[in-house]
Amino acid sequence: MTQRMLLAGFIGVLLLAFTPFAVGMISILLPALGWQPLTNTWVDTQHVWLELWQQPELVNALLRTLVSGVVATLLALVCAYALVAKLSQTQFGHWLGAVAAPLLSIPHSAAAIGLAFLLAPSGWLFRLVSPWLTDWQRPPNLITIQDPYTLSLILALVLKEMPYLVFVMMAIARQDKIRQLLTTSQQLGYPPLITWGKLLPTLFYRELRLPIFIVLSFNLTVVDVAQILGPDTPPTFAVLLLHWFQDPAIDRIPIASAGALLLLALVAAVSIGWELCARSLLSYLKNLTLTGSRQQPLLEWGLRFAYLLSLLLLALAFLALLVLPIWGFAQRWRFPDLWPQSWSFDTFWRIQQPLLELTANTFMLGVTSVMLALLASLLLLEVSRILTRYTSLIMILFYLPLVLPQIGFLFGIHISLIVIELHHPFWTTAYLHWLYVLPYVLLTLKGPYLAFNQNYLDEAIRLRPHPLRNYLGIKLAMLKPALFTATAIGFAVSVAQYLPTLIGGEGRLSTLTTEAVAQAVAGDRKRVGLVAMTQALLPLLAFLLAALLPRIWTPLRLRLKYPHA
């Protein structure tokens, strides 16, 4: 009976997670074929696609998307790998994980706003060299953000995705087979950097394939960061699609839907091209290894340069976070002064009420989506443990949100909501957040949950036949660190959601993320600094609690249960 209930719950969660994607893709596909959803009429399919190809911004938008997405992914991957290669087997390995975790928790838009404060002509980096080095008494007339070559956008994406890849690579580097290969190669006379450059990439790439495709898909389809730091005329293709979908003219919907399918095809084509290039490179490294050469100066110097670049990027990331509260509480800050002349809480008191409301909305959405994701993940993993043979392939469907472009199927869902006239901003937004929180919580819990020694629970059931009570008090209690970490990651993912909030809230529900992006475009630096600072603090606090609570949870529970012990 219990297994039947678990299986029924598994099917229910599968339907809840998969149905929106099916509905969203159908709602995008039909308009791309000529259906007008608002008038329920049809136009010629050929006309829709011909009009898409005739859009003057299309080619440049696609080129900017391709360049920024691929270059940012490649730089983030190389820098992260060089950093792990240099530090993972040293005493700084634990420090590296501690540095990556807080940066990983920062929402993309908050990091992009901080970077904009650094790179702008009146930003902190230009103040550092003015006027003593440059003689600039006024901000220079330079295009350093929203540049047409997408350099600032690439930098922002690298800063945000590199910590994620470092986090994943550190877990791989701790595996026994990696350590054994490093020890063996050292005994055979291979320098450490040559081992990392020639022998280990194949082992790493096998387990990095999914994270790399997640990063690549995100970089090609990102909207919030591209709105803050990307070019304007034309923007990247995802931002251009957002403008088309938001256009009040109903004849834009088929064109936007066709564009969403084009973006999906672009992501698929780039992913295939990436995989082919990766296999060619790994094959070349394998042949290079067979030569037996223990000296590859170009490879060693390349890794050293990437390592230095990664340290510079980490420093830049922390400066981007530090500048947020400075701008938030600065009252007067003239160029080229390095620090504000005076400080004030005036902006904070002025926006206190809306800021509290935005924080409450963000917090409630995060807690709701992550709690539902935790329950769903525990159910899915328990069924997966019992029925491994039948569920392993189905579990892949839950990771679809990580690789599919948001801009496509989310607006398909939006079209469906309009057609069926469903208007519940909070629960619609929470549901869309849950779709993206679930894969991350599931990935975080999967390893520890399936590795749990089931004998502990079986023995407890023999001594006390209360399965649910034993499950909660023994299995979940022993999985506390993983549960708290998954909660923190899920909460951070929810806080960072921009498009799901924009679409689900329909303009009637705002969060810190949507407000930060809107204010960043408007240009009020003090208000933007405070909103982005609050947005960054929430996931940081969640990660801090996730690190502290497992240590004090059991002693506190025992003290409350046995106060006189």
TAMODA-V929716 format. One record per pair of residues at least 4 apart in sequence whose C-alpha atoms are under 7 Angstrom apart, sorted by the first residue. I is the first residue (numbers start at 0). J is the second residue. D is the distance in Angstrom with one decimal. If there is no record, write none. Layout:
((I;J;D) (I;J;D))
//
This chain:
((0;4;6.3) (1;5;6.2) (2;6;6.1) (3;7;6.1) (4;8;6.2) (5;9;6.1) (5;378;6.8) (5;382;6.3) (6;10;6.2) (6;382;6.6) (7;11;6.2) (8;12;6.2) (9;13;6.1) (9;378;6.7) (9;379;5.8) (9;382;7.0) (10;14;6.2) (11;15;6.2) (12;16;6.1) (12;375;6.6) (13;17;5.8) (14;18;5.4) (16;397;6.7) (16;434;6.3) (17;21;6.5) (18;22;6.0) (19;23;5.7) (19;412;6.7) (20;24;5.9) (20;408;6.3) (21;25;6.1) (22;26;6.0) (22;412;6.5) (23;27;6.2) (23;408;4.3) (23;409;6.2) (23;411;4.0) (23;412;4.5) (24;28;5.9) (24;408;5.2) (24;411;6.1) (25;29;6.1) (26;30;6.9) (26;411;4.6) (26;412;6.9) (26;414;6.6) (26;415;6.5) (27;31;6.3) (27;256;5.1) (27;407;6.9) (27;408;6.6) (27;411;4.9) (28;32;6.3) (28;256;6.9) (29;33;6.6) (29;34;5.6) (30;34;4.3) (30;35;5.9) (30;252;6.8) (30;253;4.6) (30;256;6.0) (31;47;6.9) (31;253;4.9) (31;254;6.7) (31;256;5.0) (31;257;4.4) (32;44;4.8) (33;41;5.2) (33;42;4.7) (33;43;5.7) (33;44;4.8) (33;47;6.4) (33;253;6.1) (34;39;6.7) (34;40;5.8) (34;41;4.5) (34;42;6.4) (35;39;5.3) (35;40;5.2) (35;41;5.9) (35;253;6.9) (43;47;6.7) (44;48;6.6) (45;49;6.0) (46;50;6.0) (47;51;6.3) (47;253;6.4) (47;254;5.9) (48;52;6.3) (48;257;6.6) (49;53;6.3) (50;54;6.6) (51;254;5.6) (52;57;7.0) (56;60;5.9) (56;233;5.6) (57;61;6.1) (58;62;6.2) (59;63;6.1) (59;233;6.8) (60;64;6.1) (60;233;5.8) (60;234;5.8) (60;235;4.7) (60;236;4.8) (61;65;6.1) (61;235;6.7) (61;236;5.6) (62;66;6.1) (63;67;6.0) (63;149;6.8) (63;235;5.7) (64;68;5.9) (64;219;5.8) (64;235;5.1) (64;236;6.0) (65;69;6.0) (65;219;6.7) (66;70;5.8) (67;71;5.8) (67;149;6.1) (67;152;6.9) (67;153;5.4) (68;72;6.2) (68;215;6.4) (68;218;4.5) (68;219;4.5) (69;73;6.1) (69;215;6.8) (70;74;6.1) (71;75;6.0) (71;153;5.0) (71;156;6.0) (71;157;5.3) (72;76;6.1) (72;157;7.0) (72;214;6.6) (72;215;5.8) (73;77;6.2) (74;78;6.0) (74;157;6.5) (75;79;5.9) (75;157;4.9) (75;160;6.2) (75;161;4.7) (76;80;6.1) (76;161;6.7) (76;164;6.7) (77;81;6.1) (77;305;6.7) (78;82;6.1) (78;305;5.1) (78;306;6.1) (78;308;6.9) (78;309;5.1) (79;83;6.2) (79;161;5.5) (79;164;6.1) (79;165;5.2) (79;309;6.9) (80;84;6.0) (81;85;6.1) (81;302;5.4) (81;305;5.8) (81;306;5.0) (82;86;6.1) (82;306;5.2) (82;309;6.5) (83;87;5.0) (83;165;6.6) (83;168;6.9) (83;169;6.6) (84;195;6.2) (86;91;5.8) (86;92;5.4) (87;92;4.4) (87;169;6.7) (87;172;6.9) (88;92;6.3) (91;95;6.2) (92;96;6.6) (93;97;6.3) (94;98;6.2) (95;99;6.2) (96;100;6.2) (96;166;6.4) (98;102;6.8) (99;103;5.9) (99;162;4.9) (99;165;6.8) (99;166;6.3) (100;104;6.4) (101;105;6.7) (101;539;6.1) (102;162;6.3) (103;162;5.6) (103;163;5.7) (104;491;5.7) (104;538;5.6) (104;539;6.2) (105;109;6.8) (105;110;6.7) (105;535;5.3) (105;538;6.7) (106;110;6.5) (106;494;7.0) (106;495;4.7) (106;535;6.3) (107;111;6.1) (107;159;6.5) (107;224;6.5) (107;495;6.6) (108;112;6.1) (108;223;6.1) (108;224;5.5) (108;512;6.9) (108;516;6.7) (109;113;6.2) (109;531;5.0) (109;534;6.8) (109;535;6.2) (110;114;6.1) (110;319;6.5) (110;320;6.7) (111;115;6.1) (111;155;5.8) (111;224;5.9) (111;227;6.7) (111;228;6.9) (112;116;6.3) (112;227;7.0) (112;519;6.9) (113;117;6.5) (113;319;4.2) (113;320;5.7) (113;322;6.2) (113;323;5.8) (114;118;6.1) (114;155;6.9) (114;319;5.0) (115;119;5.7) (115;144;6.6) (115;228;6.9) (116;122;5.1) (116;123;6.8) (116;322;7.0) (117;122;4.6) (117;123;4.8) (117;124;5.5) (117;319;6.4) (118;122;5.5) (118;124;6.3) (118;143;6.0) (118;144;6.6) (119;143;5.8) (119;144;6.1) (120;125;6.4) (120;138;5.2) (120;139;5.7) (120;141;6.4) (120;143;6.7) (121;125;6.4) (121;138;5.0) (121;334;6.5) (122;126;6.4) (123;127;6.2) (123;337;7.0) (125;129;6.2) (126;334;6.9) (126;335;5.1) (126;336;6.4) (126;337;5.5) (127;337;6.4) (128;132;5.3) (128;133;6.3) (129;133;5.4) (129;134;6.1) (129;135;5.6) (129;335;5.9) (130;134;4.2) (130;135;5.0) (130;136;6.2) (130;335;6.7) (135;139;7.0) (136;334;6.8) (136;335;6.1) (137;334;6.1) (137;335;6.8) (138;334;6.8) (142;146;5.7) (143;151;6.9) (144;151;5.5) (144;228;5.6) (145;149;6.8) (145;151;6.6) (145;228;4.7) (145;229;4.5) (145;230;4.3) (145;231;6.8) (146;150;6.6) (146;151;6.8) (146;229;6.8) (146;230;5.4) (147;230;5.3) (149;153;6.1) (149;229;5.9) (149;230;6.4) (150;154;6.2) (151;155;6.2) (151;228;6.0) (152;156;6.3) (152;225;6.4) (152;228;5.2) (152;229;5.2) (153;157;6.2) (154;158;6.1) (155;159;6.3) (156;160;5.9) (156;218;6.9) (157;161;5.6) (158;312;6.2) (158;316;6.2) (160;164;6.5) (160;214;6.9) (161;165;6.1) (162;166;6.0) (163;167;6.4) (164;168;6.0) (165;169;6.0) (166;170;6.7) (167;171;6.6) (168;172;6.0) (169;173;6.4) (172;177;6.0) (174;178;6.6) (175;179;6.0) (176;180;6.1) (177;181;6.2) (178;182;6.2) (179;183;6.1) (180;184;6.0) (181;185;6.1) (181;194;6.9) (182;186;6.3) (183;187;6.3) (184;188;6.4) (184;189;5.4) (184;194;6.7) (185;189;5.2) (185;190;6.5) (185;191;6.9) (189;193;6.3) (189;194;6.3) (189;293;5.5) (190;194;6.4) (191;195;6.3) (192;196;5.9) (192;299;6.0) (193;197;5.8) (193;295;7.0) (193;299;6.6) (194;198;5.1) (194;199;6.3) (195;199;5.1) (195;200;6.8) (196;200;6.6) (196;298;6.6) (197;284;5.5) (197;288;6.2) (199;203;6.2) (200;204;5.9) (201;205;6.5) (201;281;6.2) (203;207;6.0) (204;208;5.7) (207;211;5.9) (208;212;6.3) (209;213;6.2) (210;214;6.2) (211;215;6.0) (212;216;5.9) (212;270;6.8) (212;402;6.7) (213;217;6.2) (213;401;5.6) (213;402;5.3) (214;218;6.1) (215;219;6.2) (216;220;6.2) (216;266;6.2) (216;402;5.5) (216;404;6.8) (217;221;5.5) (219;266;6.9) (220;237;5.4) (220;404;5.8) (221;225;6.4) (221;237;6.6) (222;226;6.1) (222;237;6.0) (222;238;5.5) (223;227;6.5) (223;497;6.6) (223;516;6.5) (224;228;6.0) (225;229;4.2) (225;235;6.9) (226;238;6.9) (227;516;6.8) (227;519;6.4) (227;520;6.4) (229;234;6.5) (230;234;5.0) (234;238;6.0) (234;239;5.9) (235;239;6.2) (236;240;6.1) (237;241;6.3) (237;406;6.6) (238;242;6.4) (239;243;6.3) (240;244;6.1) (240;255;5.8) (240;258;6.7) (241;245;6.1) (242;246;6.1) (243;251;6.0) (243;255;5.6) (244;251;6.8) (244;252;6.0) (244;255;5.8) (246;251;6.7) (251;255;6.0) (252;256;6.0) (253;257;6.1) (254;258;6.1) (255;259;6.2) (256;260;6.5) (257;261;6.3) (258;262;6.2) (259;263;6.3) (259;406;6.9) (259;407;4.8) (260;264;6.2) (261;265;6.1) (262;266;6.2) (263;267;6.3) (263;404;6.4) (264;268;6.0) (265;269;6.0) (266;270;6.0) (267;271;6.2) (268;272;6.1) (269;273;5.9) (270;274;6.2) (271;275;6.3) (272;276;6.2) (273;277;6.0) (274;278;6.2) (275;279;6.3) (276;280;6.2) (277;281;6.1) (278;282;6.0) (279;283;6.2) (280;284;6.3) (281;285;6.1) (282;286;6.3) (283;287;6.1) (284;288;6.1) (285;289;6.4) (286;290;6.8) (288;292;7.0) (295;299;6.3) (296;300;6.0) (297;301;6.0) (298;302;6.3) (299;303;6.2) (300;304;6.1) (301;305;6.2) (302;306;6.0) (303;307;6.3) (304;308;6.2) (305;309;6.1) (306;310;6.4) (307;311;6.4) (308;312;6.2) (309;313;6.2) (310;314;6.3) (311;315;6.2) (312;316;6.1) (313;317;6.4) (314;318;6.3) (315;319;6.1) (316;320;6.5) (317;321;6.1) (318;322;6.1) (319;323;7.0) (322;326;6.2) (323;327;6.2) (323;528;4.7) (323;529;6.9) (323;531;6.8) (323;532;5.6) (324;328;6.1) (324;528;6.0) (324;529;6.4) (324;532;6.0) (325;329;5.8) (326;524;6.6) (326;525;5.4) (326;528;5.5) (327;525;4.5) (327;526;6.3) (327;528;4.4) (327;529;4.6) (328;342;5.7) (328;343;5.4) (328;344;5.9) (328;525;6.9) (329;339;5.8) (329;341;6.4) (329;342;4.6) (329;343;6.0) (330;341;5.4) (330;342;4.8) (330;343;5.2) (331;339;5.7) (331;340;5.6) (331;341;5.5) (332;336;6.9) (332;338;6.9) (332;339;4.2) (332;340;5.7) (344;348;6.2) (345;349;6.0) (346;350;6.2) (346;525;6.8) (346;526;6.6) (347;351;5.6) (350;354;5.8) (351;355;6.1) (352;356;6.3) (353;357;6.1) (354;358;6.0) (355;359;6.0) (356;360;6.2) (357;361;6.1) (357;509;6.3) (357;510;4.9) (357;511;5.4) (358;362;6.0) (358;510;6.8) (358;511;6.3) (359;363;6.0) (360;364;6.1) (360;510;5.8) (361;365;6.1) (361;494;6.1) (361;510;5.1) (361;511;6.4) (362;366;6.1) (363;367;5.9) (364;368;6.0) (364;429;5.5) (365;369;6.0) (365;490;5.0) (365;493;5.1) (365;494;6.2) (366;370;6.0) (366;490;6.7) (367;371;6.3) (367;429;6.8) (368;372;6.0) (368;429;5.7) (368;432;6.1) (368;433;4.7) (368;436;6.9) (369;373;6.0) (369;433;6.9) (369;436;6.5) (369;486;6.3) (369;489;5.5) (369;490;5.9) (370;374;6.4) (371;375;6.2) (372;376;5.9) (372;433;6.2) (372;436;6.5) (372;437;4.8) (372;440;6.7) (373;377;6.2) (373;440;6.7) (374;378;6.3) (375;379;6.1) (376;380;6.0) (376;440;6.9) (376;441;5.3) (377;381;6.1) (378;382;6.3) (379;383;6.0) (380;384;6.0) (380;445;6.8) (381;385;6.4) (382;386;5.8) (383;387;5.0) (383;390;5.6) (383;391;6.9) (384;449;6.5) (386;390;6.2) (387;391;5.8) (390;394;6.1) (397;438;6.0) (398;438;5.4) (399;403;6.0) (400;434;7.0) (400;435;6.0) (405;409;5.7) (406;410;6.2) (407;411;6.5) (408;412;6.2) (409;413;6.2) (410;414;6.1) (411;415;6.3) (412;416;6.2) (413;417;6.3) (413;502;6.4) (414;418;6.3) (415;419;6.2) (416;420;5.7) (416;421;5.2) (417;421;6.7) (423;427;5.8) (424;428;5.9) (424;503;5.8) (424;504;4.5) (424;505;6.7) (424;507;6.8) (424;508;6.3) (425;429;6.0) (425;504;6.6) (425;508;7.0) (426;430;6.0) (427;431;6.3) (427;503;5.2) (428;432;6.1) (428;499;6.3) (428;500;5.5) (428;503;4.3) (428;504;5.8) (429;433;6.0) (430;434;6.5) (431;435;7.0) (431;499;5.7) (431;503;7.0) (432;436;6.1) (432;493;5.8) (432;496;7.0) (432;499;6.4) (433;437;5.8) (436;440;6.3) (436;489;5.1) (436;492;6.0) (436;493;6.3) (437;441;5.9) (438;442;6.0) (439;443;6.1) (439;489;6.3) (440;444;6.1) (440;485;5.0) (440;489;5.7) (441;445;5.8) (443;485;5.6) (444;448;5.8) (444;481;6.1) (444;482;6.9) (444;485;6.5) (445;449;6.0) (446;450;6.0) (447;451;6.2) (447;481;6.8) (453;457;6.3) (454;458;6.0) (455;459;6.3) (456;460;6.2) (456;469;6.8) (456;470;7.0) (456;473;6.7) (456;474;6.5) (457;461;6.4) (458;462;6.5) (459;463;5.9) (459;469;6.6) (460;464;4.7) (460;465;6.4) (460;466;6.2) (460;469;6.8) (465;469;6.0) (466;470;6.0) (467;471;6.2) (468;472;5.9) (469;473;5.4) (470;474;5.1) (470;475;6.4) (471;475;5.2) (471;476;6.6) (472;476;5.5) (473;477;6.0) (474;478;6.3) (475;479;6.2) (478;482;6.1) (479;483;6.0) (479;549;6.0) (480;484;6.1) (480;549;5.6) (481;485;6.0) (482;486;6.1) (483;487;6.2) (483;545;4.8) (484;488;6.2) (484;545;5.5) (485;489;6.0) (486;490;6.0) (487;491;6.2) (487;538;6.9) (487;541;5.1) (487;542;5.3) (487;545;6.2) (488;492;6.2) (489;493;6.3) (490;494;6.2) (490;538;6.6) (491;495;6.3) (491;538;4.8) (492;496;6.5) (494;512;6.9) (495;512;6.3) (496;500;6.4) (496;512;7.0) (497;501;6.1) (497;512;6.1) (497;513;5.8) (498;502;6.0) (499;503;5.7) (500;504;5.4) (501;505;6.1) (501;506;6.5) (501;513;6.9) (504;508;4.6) (504;509;6.9) (509;513;6.0) (509;514;6.5) (510;514;6.1) (511;515;5.9) (511;530;6.3) (511;534;5.7) (512;516;6.3) (512;534;6.7) (513;517;6.2) (514;518;6.0) (515;519;5.9) (515;527;5.9) (515;530;5.8) (515;531;5.8) (516;520;6.3) (517;521;6.3) (518;522;6.0) (518;523;6.3) (518;527;5.7) (519;523;6.9) (519;527;5.9) (523;527;6.0) (524;528;5.8) (525;529;6.4) (526;530;6.2) (527;531;5.9) (528;532;5.9) (529;533;6.2) (530;534;6.1) (531;535;6.1) (532;536;6.1) (533;537;6.5) (535;539;6.6) (536;540;6.1) (537;541;6.4) (538;542;6.2) (539;543;6.2) (540;544;6.1) (541;545;6.1) (542;546;6.3) (543;547;6.3) (544;548;5.6) (547;551;6.8) (548;552;5.5) (551;555;6.0) (552;556;6.1) (553;557;6.1) (554;558;6.1) (555;559;6.2) (556;560;6.1) (557;561;5.8) (558;562;5.1))
//
